């Protein structure tokens, strides 16, 4: 083997070794993300790059170790990803579907997915315009309307912002009550002060995410890293 070719192989071996080391130590890792739980922030089927070298801040997507029995984990890894909403000592509250941290509305400048009550004719119009696809249809509510998942931007653009489906304040969700021993639901939650060493996470697809409302607070020790890049194919 000539010297030049040998050096190429040595270089490749070093690069592969460094990449393997970074992934094994979780300093940098790449994972497939198959779920709809964070759309539109992270689209299903994308690949995410995660680093433990970046200290997460409010609003970052974080990757953490949490086992589910319902398919919401990252494919093949047993890790989960949601957006970091509240840090230790923050007070988080959800009022009629809007999230507040320390009494500040954090949703107003974010594009999220919610479920809206849409007239059947309006839904067909949105399909025809290409604003929605058939995957957005959640359920028929009655002979007049359907429950449809869409982004806040699409809802605003089509004058539907006031059609968000909100659970009644006094309607407790069993799963949430089991975790927090409070009569809360996904749209009316808290106020809750986050204790030391814990974090509160939410999915951007607010009506289709098993996040901290359902699985509880995330231990700091279980956080793997911060999402630093999202790639779509």
C-alpha positions in Angstrom: 0.0 0.0 0.0 1.4 3.4 -1.0 2.1 6.0 1.7 -0.7 8.4 0.5 -3.4 5.7 0.6 -2.2 4.5 4.0 -2.5 8.1 5.3 -6.1 8.3 4.0 -7.1 5.1 5.8 -5.4 6.3 9.0 -7.3 9.6 8.7 -10.6 7.9 8.2 -10.0 5.6 11.1 -9.2 8.6 13.4 -12.4 10.4 12.2 -14.5 7.2 12.8 -13.0 6.8 16.2 -13.7 10.3 17.2 -17.3 10.1 16.0 -17.8 6.8 17.9 -16.3 8.3 21.1 -18.6 11.4 20.8 -21.7 9.2 20.3 -20.7 6.7 23.1 -20.1 9.4 25.6 -23.3 11.2 24.3 -21.3 14.4 23.8 -22.9 14.4 20.3 -25.5 11.9 19.0 -27.8 11.6 16.1 -31.3 10.0 16.4 -34.3 9.3 14.3 -37.5 11.1 15.5 -40.7 9.2 14.4 -43.5 10.9 16.4 -45.9 13.8 15.8 -45.5 15.0 19.4 -43.4 18.1 18.6 -44.8 19.2 15.3 -44.4 21.7 13.9 -41.2 22.3 15.8 -39.8 18.9 14.9 -41.5 17.1 12.1 -42.1 13.3 12.3 -39.5 11.4 10.4 -36.7 13.9 10.9 -33.2 13.3 12.3 -32.0 15.3 15.3 -28.5 16.0 16.5 -28.2 16.1 20.3 -25.2 17.4 22.4 -24.5 17.1 26.1 -22.0 20.0 25.8 -24.8 22.6 25.5 -26.6 23.7 28.7 -30.3 23.7 27.9 -32.3 26.9 28.3 -36.1 27.5 28.3 -37.4 26.9 24.8 -34.8 24.4 23.8 -35.7 20.9 22.9 -34.0 18.5 25.2 -33.4 14.8 25.0 -33.9 12.7 28.1 -34.1 9.1 29.3 -37.6 8.0 29.8 -39.3 4.7 29.0 -42.8 4.6 27.5 -45.1 1.7 26.6 -46.9 3.6 23.9 -44.4 4.3 21.1 -43.5 7.9 21.9 -39.8 7.2 22.4 -37.1 7.9 19.8 -36.9 5.0 17.5 -34.4 2.4 18.8 -33.0 4.4 21.6 -35.4 4.6 24.5 -34.8 8.4 24.7 -37.4 11.1 24.5 -37.5 14.7 23.2 -39.7 17.6 24.3 -39.4 21.3 24.6 -38.0 22.6 27.9 -40.7 24.9 29.4 -39.9 25.5 33.0 -36.7 25.2 35.2 -36.3 24.7 38.9 -38.2 27.3 41.0 -40.3 28.5 37.9 -44.1 28.5 38.3 -45.9 26.9 35.3 -49.6 27.2 34.6 -51.8 26.4 31.7 -54.9 28.5 31.4 -57.5 27.6 28.7 -54.7 26.0 26.6 -52.2 28.8 27.0 -48.9 28.2 28.8 -47.6 30.7 31.4 -44.2 30.6 33.1 -43.8 32.9 36.0 -47.0 34.6 34.9 -45.7 35.3 31.4 -47.4 34.0 28.3 -44.8 31.9 26.5 -47.1 30.7 23.7 -47.8 34.0 22.0 -44.6 33.9 19.9 -44.5 30.2 19.2 -46.0 28.2 16.4 -47.8 25.2 17.9 -50.3 22.5 17.0 -53.7 22.5 18.7 -57.0 20.8 18.0 -59.8 23.1 16.7 -63.5 22.7 16.2 -64.1 23.2 12.5 -67.3 23.2 10.4 -67.2 20.3 7.9 -67.5 22.8 4.9 -64.6 24.8 6.3 -62.5 21.7 6.7 -63.1 20.8 3.0 -62.2 24.3 1.9 -58.9 24.1 3.9 -58.1 20.7 2.3 -58.8 22.1 -1.2 -56.5 25.1 -0.5 -53.8 22.8 0.7 -53.7 24.3 4.2 -54.5 20.9 5.7 -54.2 17.3 4.8 -56.4 14.4 5.8 -54.1 13.4 8.7 -55.2 16.5 10.5 -58.7 15.1 11.0 -59.0 13.9 14.6 -62.6 13.0 14.9 -66.2 13.9 14.0 -67.6 15.9 16.8 -71.2 16.0 15.6 -73.1 16.3 12.3 -71.9 19.9 11.9 -68.3 20.0 13.0 -65.1 18.0 13.3 -62.0 18.1 15.6 -59.0 19.0 13.4 -55.4 19.4 14.4 -53.6 22.4 12.8 -50.9 24.9 13.6 -51.6 28.2 15.3 -50.3 29.9 12.2 -52.8 28.2 9.9 -55.7 28.8 12.4 -54.8 32.5 12.6 -54.5 32.8 8.8 -57.9 31.4 8.3 -59.7 33.2 11.2 -60.0 30.1 13.3 -58.0 31.1 16.4 -61.1 31.3 18.6 -62.1 27.7 17.6 -59.5 25.9 19.7 -61.0 23.0 21.5 -60.5 23.5 25.3 -61.4 21.0 28.0 -63.6 22.5 30.7 -61.7 23.8 33.7 -63.5 21.4 36.1 -62.9 18.3 34.0 -60.0 16.3 35.5 -58.0 13.9 33.4 -57.4 10.6 35.2 -53.8 10.3 34.0 -52.8 13.8 35.2 -54.6 13.4 38.5 -52.6 10.1 39.1 -49.3 12.0 38.7 -50.1 15.3 40.5 -53.1 14.5 42.7 -54.9 17.5 41.3 -58.1 17.9 39.3 -56.2 19.3 36.3 -56.4 18.6 32.6 -54.1 19.3 29.6 -55.7 22.7 28.9 -56.1 23.8 32.6 -53.0 22.8 34.6 -51.3 24.2 37.7 -50.1 26.5 39.0 -47.1 24.3 39.8 -43.7 25.4 41.2 -40.9 23.3 39.8 -38.7 21.9 42.6 -34.9 21.8 42.6 -33.4 19.2 40.2 -36.6 18.9 38.1 -37.7 20.2 34.7 -41.1 20.6 33.0 -41.3 19.8 29.3 -44.1 20.0 26.7 -44.7 18.9 23.2 -45.3 21.5 20.5 -48.2 19.3 19.4 -50.0 20.2 22.6 -53.0 17.9 22.2 -51.0 14.9 21.1 -48.0 14.7 23.4 -47.3 12.6 26.5 -45.2 15.2 28.1 -44.7 16.4 31.7 -48.4 16.8 32.1 -48.7 13.0 31.9 -45.3 11.5 32.7 -44.4 14.0 35.5 -41.3 16.2 35.9 -38.0 15.3 34.4 -35.0 14.6 36.7 -32.0 16.7 35.8 -29.8 13.5 36.0 -31.9 11.9 33.2 -31.3 14.7 30.7 -29.0 13.5 27.9 -28.5 16.7 26.0 -29.9 19.6 24.0 -31.1 19.3 20.4 -28.7 21.4 18.4 -29.9 20.6 14.9 -32.9 19.1 13.1 -32.6 17.6 9.6 -35.4 16.7 7.3 -35.3 14.2 4.5 
